[in-house]
């Protein structure tokens, strides 16, 4: 799949969502774009791609989001998956309360 074939990403509005890479039964499937954008400099460093391009390619994993939010390189050690999942769910709830 080329970037031209990638699915269109919702391009406007304050409530725009960024996709989270995960299995079909896992939640959350998206995070608020405006919340994730706060970490865009680290995401750009870690992935060499913009949020727009990453979204068209399917998004970021919870671990990749955790690394960016904690200003860590992609090679840094991370907590166990369950801890990252709990952190992400809590972070999204807090973010949505302030949006």
HELIX and SHEET records of a PDB file:
HELIX    1   1 UNK A   33  UNK A   36  1                                   4    
HELIX    2   2 UNK A   37  UNK A   39  5                                   3    
HELIX    3   3 UNK A   40  UNK A   47  1                                   8    
HELIX    4   4 UNK A   51  UNK A   56  1                                   6    
HELIX    5   5 UNK A   62  UNK A   69  1                                   8    
HELIX    6   6 UNK A   81  UNK A   98  1                                  18    
SHEET    1   A 3 UNK A  30  UNK A  32  0                                        
SHEET    2   A 3 UNK A  17  UNK A  21 -1                                        
SHEET    3   A 3 UNK A  60  UNK A  61  1                                        
END                                                                             
